[in-house]
Amino acid sequence: MICRDSAREFDVGILGGGLSGSMLGTVLAKRGVKVAIIEEDEHPRFAVGESTTPHTSLLISLLAEKYGVPEIEHVAYPERLAEHVCTSAGLKRYFGFCYHRPGETYDPAEGFQIGTASKDENHWFRQDIDRYLFELAVQHGAVPMRKTRVTGVEIGDQGAMIETDKGEVIRARYVVDATGYKRILARRLGLRETPTRLKHHSRTLFTHMVDVPAFQGDGSPMPLPWDLCTLHHCFERGWFWVIPFNNHPVSTNTLVSVGLTMDPRRYPRPSLSPEQEFRQFLDRFPSVAGQLAGAKAVRPWVSTGRLQYSTTRSTGRRYCLMSHASGFVDPLFSRGMVNTVEIILALLDPLLNALATDDFDEEAFRHIDRLQQRVLDYNDNLVNGSFISWSDFDLWNAWLRVWALGTILAEFRLMNALGDYTETRDDRHIRPTVQEPVFSDFEDPDYAAFFREAVRWIEAFEAGTLPASEAAAHIFCLADQYEFPALINSEAMRRAGWLKPGQRMSESNINLVRRSFRWALTSPHTRDLFGRFETLCRWCNHRPDPHLADLSQLVQQ
Ligand SMILES: Cc1cc2nc3c(=O)[nH]c(=O)nc-3n(C[C@H](O)[C@H](O)[C@H](O)COP(=O)(O)OP(=O)(O)OC[C@H]3O[C@@H](n4cnc5c(N)ncnc54)[C@H](O)[C@@H]3O)c2cc1C
């Protein structure tokens, strides 16, 4: 396509060869673009960000389908991942949330198991996933510069000059910052938003551990064991994560990712080592201690400062920041890689077009910045609302629906778009249809209004103008009024891997799912909703469930 001769001249210079730089580099190289990936480290190397969601996997499938790179899709499917990539990843069958109060043992009625769909998701052992993707980019023709640190970038009318610690100058017509939280370009161009506009405050401690038993949750009424999920132990203004890599039948990995995220305004940083600080939190929560007290770290703990950061803009003339270089909120709900793949998808067509026409007009990239900023604000409100809600279980029970409603509907819309696109190759199916979304071009059109209203209620509780019970009731009431147009198409489910080959989904089953979703998302007392579809959707059992008898009739149909 657009190559030139010099070994130091490229169409695109990608700063950082992590997950985003390598995925983008793979597709660009596949399209004949001369691309350099400059990575200061060497693979395999540690990286955090391990838990995928159906939204992540569907976007990866779309990327693979649209740009003809099926090897990228291997990382989205546990079986394909084990066969083609590595045997060090774990399984995520559902999101698990257990609620804890200091000094009290866990009440099994205060847990949630929310299925990731019929298809399992992944716990990526990132060092192996990132290495695979980096090598994939190289196989497709990207030029790797390993152990090469970018030290400076200058962007002019004709392109960018990238300086490295080896004294080289690399020229590129377009530059992408994929350096993650180091976000070198944002610093260089003065794009960091200081102080950040983000409301949420958290810092984190994390490591990889061995000897982590499954959480027991004594007397749990939940149908699945607690080690088949990304497990969140939530408490007032904080949460622990437990992400097993050792729970896939063919996994050769004994490690479990363990972390703790908390609001430093509520829990000021003590003068302790990260491990001592972590153990101090275990002392507060006896049931979490029951699971993690004997666990041993196998790598040094990482202890961060405040995690939140943002940028004033993420695209401009001849540059774009990847999602993690543009901003970050919190690992809660595993939204980081969703945003990462979303931005790669948003960038590819305008970038390929600009390279082909040599027209790098900023306007063609402006929508990417709008997407980044609104996604960041959505993540901020979502996590901030969760931290607020954790002072009261009923409020958390309500707030969880705010996340689930948007997420599940967006996943179904995206799944249908992927199915239609695969069948027709018609771009119209995957073009944004929602005019003013808050977090995804695939979200339900009514969700933005619902979300803003829910944020208003939770913040009213935080401001002290509304008791928790009333805020929770308002949010359930909002959910009850929701139209809930769940679109479900069995061919699309098959393309997405949500139905296995040979598995059938009758129209009446689809209708059952549709009705049951509506019910699950609006009733505070739901449990084991889709026992028949194995992992599709399971909810909490806070109190004896008045609807359960009706539901079992529904399920018998
Ligand atoms: C604590 C934590 C937990 C998370 N958990 C999840 C999760 O469970 N699920 C999820 O979806 N997301 C999660 N995320 C987000 C996820 O980590 C990111 O979305 C993802 O890693 C972004 O990938 P990336 O390639 O853009 O950045 P990174 O993975 O950070 O890669 C950046 C690369 O750039 C290189 N680099 C940096 N500076 C330079 C330089 N000057 N020169 C050359 N190379 C350089 C680095 O060596 C690195 O390889 C989490 C994030 C954090 C902080």
The ligand as a MOL file (V3000), in Angstrom:
LIG
                    3D

  0  0  0     0  0            999 V3000
M  V30 BEGIN CTAB
M  V30 COUNTS 53 58 0 0 0
M  V30 BEGIN ATOM
M  V30 1 C -5.1360 -2.5370 38.4120 0
M  V30 2 C -5.7770 -2.6800 37.0700 0
M  V30 3 C -6.5950 -3.7790 36.8180 0
M  V30 4 C -7.2310 -3.9100 35.5770 0
M  V30 5 N -8.0670 -4.9620 35.3770 0
M  V30 6 C -8.7340 -5.0570 34.2090 0
M  V30 7 C -9.6360 -6.1330 33.9690 0
M  V30 8 O -9.8030 -7.0290 34.8020 0
M  V30 9 N -10.2910 -6.1640 32.7840 0
M  V30 10 C -10.1060 -5.2040 31.8330 0
M  V30 11 O -10.7640 -5.2480 30.7980 0
M  V30 12 N -9.2130 -4.2090 31.9990 0
M  V30 13 C -8.5400 -4.1060 33.1650 0
M  V30 14 N -7.6390 -3.1040 33.3290 0
M  V30 15 C -7.3450 -2.2340 32.1960 0
M  V30 16 C -6.3140 -2.9060 31.2590 0
M  V30 17 O -5.1380 -3.1540 31.9990 0
M  V30 18 C -5.9910 -2.0080 30.0820 0
M  V30 19 O -7.1690 -1.7360 29.3810 0
M  V30 20 C -5.0380 -2.6460 29.1050 0
M  V30 21 O -3.9050 -3.1690 29.7360 0
M  V30 22 C -4.5960 -1.6150 28.1190 0
M  V30 23 O -3.6440 -2.1710 27.2480 0
M  V30 24 P -2.5660 -1.2460 26.5630 0
M  V30 25 O -1.8150 -2.1080 25.6330 0
M  V30 26 O -3.2120 -0.0210 26.0350 0
M  V30 27 O -1.6260 -0.7550 27.7580 0
M  V30 28 P -0.5150 -1.6270 28.6200 0
M  V30 29 O -1.0190 -2.9920 28.7330 0
M  V30 30 O -0.2900 -0.8030 29.7900 0
M  V30 31 O 0.7280 -1.6120 27.6500 0
M  V30 32 C 1.5470 -0.4620 27.4950 0
M  V30 33 C 2.8810 -0.8880 26.8900 0
M  V30 34 O 3.6400 0.2800 26.5880 0
M  V30 35 C 4.9920 0.0640 26.9550 0
M  V30 36 N 5.6070 1.3730 27.2080 0
M  V30 37 C 5.3020 2.2480 28.1880 0
M  V30 38 N 6.0720 3.3630 28.0820 0
M  V30 39 C 6.8500 3.1760 26.9950 0
M  V30 40 C 7.8240 3.9770 26.3590 0
M  V30 41 N 8.1780 5.1820 26.8090 0
M  V30 42 N 8.4360 3.4830 25.2490 0
M  V30 43 C 8.1010 2.2660 24.7500 0
M  V30 44 N 7.1720 1.4710 25.3280 0
M  V30 45 C 6.5610 1.9270 26.4260 0
M  V30 46 C 4.9020 -0.8180 28.2000 0
M  V30 47 O 6.0910 -1.5270 28.4410 0
M  V30 48 C 3.7300 -1.7240 27.8390 0
M  V30 49 O 4.1440 -2.9060 27.2030 0
M  V30 50 C -7.0070 -2.9420 34.5640 0
M  V30 51 C -6.1590 -1.8650 34.8050 0
M  V30 52 C -5.5530 -1.7200 36.0430 0
M  V30 53 C -4.6550 -0.5340 36.2750 0
M  V30 END ATOM
M  V30 BEGIN BOND
M  V30 1 1 1 2
M  V30 2 1 2 3
M  V30 3 2 2 52
M  V30 4 2 3 4
M  V30 5 1 4 5
M  V30 6 1 4 50
M  V30 7 2 5 6
M  V30 8 1 6 7
M  V30 9 1 6 13
M  V30 10 2 7 8
M  V30 11 1 7 9
M  V30 12 1 9 10
M  V30 13 2 10 11
M  V30 14 1 10 12
M  V30 15 2 12 13
M  V30 16 1 13 14
M  V30 17 1 14 15
M  V30 18 1 14 50
M  V30 19 1 15 16
M  V30 20 1 16 17
M  V30 21 1 16 18
M  V30 22 1 18 19
M  V30 23 1 18 20
M  V30 24 1 20 21
M  V30 25 1 20 22
M  V30 26 1 22 23
M  V30 27 1 23 24
M  V30 28 2 24 25
M  V30 29 1 24 26
M  V30 30 1 24 27
M  V30 31 1 27 28
M  V30 32 2 28 29
M  V30 33 1 28 30
M  V30 34 1 28 31
M  V30 35 1 31 32
M  V30 36 1 32 33
M  V30 37 1 33 34
M  V30 38 1 33 48
M  V30 39 1 34 35
M  V30 40 1 35 36
M  V30 41 1 35 46
M  V30 42 1 36 37
M  V30 43 1 36 45
M  V30 44 2 37 38
M  V30 45 1 38 39
M  V30 46 1 39 40
M  V30 47 2 39 45
M  V30 48 1 40 41
M  V30 49 2 40 42
M  V30 50 1 42 43
M  V30 51 2 43 44
M  V30 52 1 44 45
M  V30 53 1 46 47
M  V30 54 1 46 48
M  V30 55 1 48 49
M  V30 56 2 50 51
M  V30 57 1 51 52
M  V30 58 1 52 53
M  V30 END BOND
M  V30 END CTAB
M  END
